Amino acid sequence: MTTARTATPSTARAINDRLALNLLLDQGPLTATELRDLTGLSRPTVADLLDRLGRSGLVAVVGERGEQRRGPNARLYALVASRAHLAAFDVRSGGVSLVVADLAGRTLAAADLVVEDPGTDAAAHRAAADRIVRTLLDTARRAEVPHLHTVAVGAPGLVDPATGRLQSTGELPAWHAELLAALRELPGTEVILENEVNLAGRAEYRTGAARGRDDFVLVWLGHSVGAAVVLDGKLRRGAGGGAGEICFLPVPGTTALPTAAGCEGGFHGLVGSAAVCALARAHGLPADPADDAAAAEAAVRAALDALGEGRPGGPFLDELAERIALGTSAICVVLDPGCVVLGGEVGRAGGAELASRVERRLAGLSPVRTEVRAGEAGGGAILGGAVLTAGDAVRRDLFGEP
């Protein structure tokens, strides 16, 4: 027979504290009365937790609010956002973007840094990593942040869930690994490494197009293509961190098959930036010969501007949607996520117009009903997801979150 156990007083206090702190984080300053109404806790319990959180430095009185009653105004209590600080990185092959934020996730300072290819010089790769860390610390000092509790890093490649190590699926520069090593040398700072598309998926789940959905897949359409898989409200990484590496997905229409060493023959070969730019040029649309993500984004925007009878925008978008639907249908018949969000530079540029075309084509390829939405997290989706990830880690520490 299983014996029912009730929460101990200390456990109950911890649960109540977390409840109040998360309400203050989500809704901003609240009075004790509002906290009682939102939590259902008694007046003495709320008074006790506010006193306890005040002594811990997590909550402070920030003002007063007039009540519709006689007597003094009610005190307003708020989360002390300066109690801990965090940083977030979006690491790319040619540089990094970073932000320093407070406990509430508000950006205090930001920086972008271009990193020239150091070639095969190991010392130059380490020097590049050291320069990035100095930029981070200088950015924190500019925001008057003395210490970073947690740094979350989004990078391309496979992140092993067991070891936290980054494994390249292409040709990532060696300074990526050197940067992680340098960040992990910062005293008293937790470093979290996550695949960049997974971070973008977290941003769409928490603040973007997938809000309110526990099952969806983000299809990232940029320089290459990847996916973030969220099922039952949980990000799914796979046994070795490879869930979502759909750039390697074999699809019809490519000239070869992908290999373990390269994804050129896979889905990447149909909807990566170079393929999107080549398709645009074939339809008579302008496309920068650089064939990078920015050029592909510009080509899609040019197609939207060229919509109309006899104009090339519609046929280009139809063919691009068909290509995207080919790979997406494989995801849907295996996972049945119910919702696909198109992100990355191409998904963001295509917006609702491209999403609706993909949805119609997908309906003809798959018996599984799937809604297709345009991403809403914007160009900062990776950094936004990194801030959310770092914030979750800080709260687990300070709030005692499970």
N, C-alpha and C positions, 0 to 999 in steps of 0.2 A: 504494500500500500504506500502511495506517495503522500508524504506529509506536507500540508500547505504551510508556506512560510510567509510571514508578513515582513514588510520593510523595517529595518532597524531605524531608530531615530536619526542616526547619522546619514543613512542612505536616503531617508525621506528628505532631510535637509538638502542634500546634494541634488536631488531631483527637483525640488522646489527652486533652488538657486539657479539651476540650468534653465528652468522654465522662465523665470523672471528675466534672466540675462538675455535669452534669445528674444523675448518680447521687446526688451529695450533696444536690442540690436535691429530688429525688423521694423519696429514702429516709432522709434525715437523716444524722447522724454515722455514719461508717464507719471501720473500722481499715484499715491498709494491706493486711492479708491479705484482708479482705473486698473491697477494691477490686480486688486482683489476681484474686480468684475471679470477680467480676462482669464485669471487663473482659477477662480472658484475657491481660493484659499481664504482662511479666516483673517480678520483684522490683526490679531496678535501674531499669526504666522507671517504675514506680510511685513509687519513692523520688525519682527525678528530678522527676517532675511535681508531687509534693507539695511538694518544696522550691521549685520554680519558682512554684507557685500561692501558697505561703505568702509568698514575697517580694513578690508582686504585691498582697497584701492580700485575696485572694479566699478563702483557706482558712486556718484556724487550728486548733491543737490545743485541744480543749474538755474533755478528760478522759481517762480510761483505761478499758479493759475487760479484765476477767480472762479469761485463756485457759485452756483445759483442758490446760495443759502447765506444766512447770517454767520458772522465769525470770520476768522482770519483766512487768507488765501491758502490753497493747498500747495505744498512743496512739489516741485517737479524733479524727478529723479532721472538720471541719464547714465548710460554706459560711458565709462572713461575711456575714450577711444585711444588715448595716448598711453594706455597701460602697457601695450605691446605694439611692435611694428613688424612689418613683413615686407618682402620684396618678391617681385615676379619677373621672370625672364621669358622672352620669345627668342630662341636661338635659331638662327638660319645659317646657311653655308657661308654667306658673305657678311655676317655681322649679327648684332643683337639689339633688341629693344628691351628696356627694363623700366619698372616703376617701383617706387617705394610708397607704401600705403600704411594706414593706421589699422587698428583692430576692427573698425567698422568697414574696412575696405575702401576708404576714400583715398584717392591718389594725392600724395603730398609733393612728389617730384618725379620726373621722368627723364630718361636719356636714351639716345640712339647712338650706336657706335658701329662704324664700318670696319671690318677686319679684312685686310688684303690677304690673299692666299700666301702663306709662308712657305709653300713648296714642301720639300722634304726635310727642312731644317728643324730638328726636334726642339732646339733651344728657342727658335723663333715662335714655335707653337706655344711653348710655355710662356714666353714673353707676351704673346697676344692674350693668353688667359689672365696673366697678372694685370695687364692693362685694363681688361674688362672688370676685374675685381676692384681695382683702384677707382674706376669710374663709378661702380656701385657704391663704394664707401664715400666717395666725394658727393654723390647724389644724395646719400643719406644725411651727410653732414649739412648739405645745403638746406635740407628740410628739418634740421636740428634734431635728427634722430641719432641717438648715441649707440643704439644696439639693435640688431635685427634678430627677432626671435626665430623666424622661419623664412627660407627662400625657396620658392617653387620654380622649377625650370621646365619649360616646354621645349622639346627638341625633336627633330625627325629621327626615325629609327625605332627599333624594338627596345622596350624597357622591360627587362626581366623582372616579373613580380616578386621572385624569390630573392634575388641579389640586388636589385635596383641598378644594375649595370645597363649601359646603352650599347646596343648592337646595331651597327649600320646595316641598312638594306640597300645601300648604294655606295657612294663615295663621299662620306662625310669627312671634313677636315679634322686632323688630329687635335686641333685646339679645343674641339668640343669636349673630348675626354679630359684634357688638361684643365679646362674651365671647371668641370665638375670636381676634380681633385682639389683645385684651388679654393673653391667655395666651401668644400668640406673641411678645409683647414681653418675657417673662421671660428673663433672660440665662442662656444655657447649658442651656435646657430644651427638649427635643423635644416637640412637640404633635402628637398623632395624632387625627384626626377620623374617626369611623365611625358609620354608621347604627345606631341603638339596637337594632333587631331583629337585625341581623347580630352585634352583640356578645352578645345573648342566645343566639343560635345557637351562637356559639363556646363559651359557658359550657356549654350542653347537650352539645356535642361533646366537650369536655375533661373535664367533671366531672359531667354530668347524664345524661339519659335516652338520649342518643345515643352514649355511650361505646362504643368498639369498632366503630362503624359509619363507613364512609367515604362513604356516600351516605344522605342524609336531608334532609328539609325541616322547619324549624320554622315552624309557623303560629301567629302571635302574635295573640291575641284579647284586646284591651283596649279603650281608647277607640275605636280604629280597628283595622284588621286589616292585617297585613303578613307577610312571609315571609323567612326566611334559607335560602338554598340552598347546601348542601354536597354536592359531587359529586367523587368520587375524592379525598376528604380535603381538598378546597380550597373555601374560601368563594368563591362565584361572585357577582360584583357587576354584571356586564353592562358594555356599552360605556360607558354614561354613569352607572353607579351605580344604575340603576333596576330591577335584578333583584329580584323579591320585592315589588314595589309592587302586591300583589293587591287592595288596596282599590279599585283602578280596574277590576278584572276584571268584565266584563259577565256577569251571571247571571240566570236566570229568577227571578221573584218580586219584583223591584223595580218601582217605578212609573215609572222613566225609565232612561236610559242615562247612564253617567259621561261627563264631559267632561275636556278637558285641564286645566281650571281647578278641577274638583271631583269628588270620588269618591262623592257622595251616591247616585248611581244605580247604583253598582257593588256589589261584594261587601260593602263597608263598610255599605251600606244594609240588608243582611240580618243581619250579625253584629257590627256595631259596638255599643258600649255602649248607645246610645239604642235601637237595635233590640232588643237583648236585654232591656232593661228593659220596653219596650212589650210584648214577647212574654210576659214574666212576668206583667204586669198582666192581659193577655188570658186567662191561665190561672188567674187568681185568686190569684196569689202576690204577696207584698209586694215593691215595688220603689220605691226612692227617686226622686222626680220629678227629682232632679238629673241623672239619666241619664248619670253619668260611669262610669269604669271601676270605681271602688269600689262603686258602686250595682249594677252588673251582676254583680260578684263576689258581693255579698251576695244577689242574687236567685238565683244558681245554688246557693249554699249553702242557701238556703231551700228550693229545689226538692229537694235531696238529703235535707233533713230531712223533706220531705213525700212521700217515696216510699212506695208501698203501694197496695193495692187501693182504688179509689175516691178516691184522693188526687191532687192536681194535679201532683205532682212528676214522675211518669213521663211523662205526655203532653207537658209542657213540655220535658223533656230530650230526648224523641224528636224533637220539632219543631226544637229547637235543633240537634241532631245532624244532622238532614236538611239544614238550612241550611248548616252547616259543611261537610258532605260535598259539597254542590253546587260550592262553590269549590275544595275540595281535590281533587275528581276531575279538574278541569281541569289542576291541577298534576301529578297523577300520570300522566295519559295523555300529557303532553308530556315530562316529565322522568324518569318511572319511578324515583323515589328509593328505593322499597322500604320506607321508614319515614317516617312523619309524626309529629312531636312537637307536641302542643298546649301552647302556653305563654301568657303574659300572664295577666291577672287572671282571665278567664273559664276559660281552659284549666287554670290552677292550681286554681281552685275546683272545677271539674268532675271533676278527677282521673281515676282509672281508670274510673269509672262512665260519664262522658261519652265518654272515649276509646273504650271498647268499643262504645258505641252508634254513634259516628262510623265506626268500622271496619266494623261490620255494614252500615251504609247505604252506605258506600263500595264494599263488595264487590258490591253490586247495581248500581252506577253505572259502574264501571270494570272492564275485563278485566285490568287490571294489579294483581297481588296486592300489597297495601300493608298493613303493620302500622301501627297507630296507638297511640302511647304518650302518657301524661301527662308533662308536663315535670317535671323533678326539681330544676332549678337554683333554684327558689323565687322569692320576690319581689325578691331582689337579683340577678337574672340579668343585667341590663344592667350594673350595677356590677361583678359578678363577671367578665363578659366583658371589661370595660374594664381590670380589673386584670390579667387574663391577657394582653391585647394589649400593655399597657405593659410587663409583665414580659418578654414576648418581645422587645420592642425593646431593653430594657436588656441582655438576654443577648446579643443580636446584637452589641451594642457591646462589652460586657465579656468575653464568652466567645469572641468572634470567630465567632459562628454565621453560616452562609451565609444 
